Amino acid sequence: MANTNGLPMALDAVSVKVPPFWSHSPALWFKRVEAQFQVAHITADETKFNYIVGNLECQVMEQCFDIIYSPPETDKYYSLVHIGPFR
């Protein structure tokens, strides 16, 4: 992307602060995180997946080891949310 001078424009990095995982209410926690993704205009599947994996506690990660260690080529975030232990 270039500006009016023909020079490349820098893109601002977008950051989301993911709250600690709510083991008592995973579905509600995912809704909260998804709302933050929408506000930050984060739509990329891999970005969402990585945010979630990067913020899960060890005990929770162990429950969805297979999906984290060997995620599908597409729909990684969907797989983690809907096919993993959070469904």
N, C-alpha and C positions, 0 to 999 in steps of 0.2 A: 504494500500500500504506500503510495507516495502523496506528499502534500503538494501545495500549489507551486513550490519551488522545484519539484521533481525529486526531492530527497525522500528517502524512506522515513515513514513516521514510526515512532516507537509506540508499542502497545503497552498499556498499563497492566501490570499483573493484578489478578483478582484473587482475593484471599477470603476464605470462609473459616470462621472459628467454630469447629464442631464441638458441641457439648459432650461431657462424659456420657458414655453409653448407659441407657436406662434398662437394666436387665429385667426390671419389673414391668416394663412397657415398651418393648422393642418397636412395635408398630407406630406408636406415638412419637418415639425418638426419631424414626426414619421420616415421619411427616415433618418434624421440626427441621431436620437437616435438609430435606427436599425444599422446604420454604427458603432456607438460606441459599441453596443452589439457585433458585429462581431469582432471588433478589440480586445475586451476584452474576446472573446471566451465564451460569455454568450449565452447559447442556451436553458436553462430551462424556460419553459413557465411561471411558477410561479414567477421566479426571474424577468423576463421581466415585467410581470404584476405589481409586487410590486414596481419596479423602477418607472414605469409610474405613478401609483397611488400615490406614495410618493412624486412626483414632480409636481402634478397638482395643479393649483390654486383652491380655494374653489368654485368659480363660475363654473369652468369647471367640477369639481367633482359633483356638483349638477346636471349637465346635464346628467351624466352617473351614477347616484345614484344606479339604479337597478343592473347594472353589477358589480359595486364596492361592494355593500352591499351583493349581493347574486350571486357571479360569478359561471359560470358553473364548473363542476368537471374537465373538460379538456378544452383546448384551451381558457384559460382565456385571454391571451394577444391578440389572434386573435379576440375574442369577443369584447374586449375593442376597438381595432383599427378599425375593419371592421363592427361591428354590432352596435357599440355605435354611439354617435352623430358626430363622426369624419369622417364617410364615405363620 
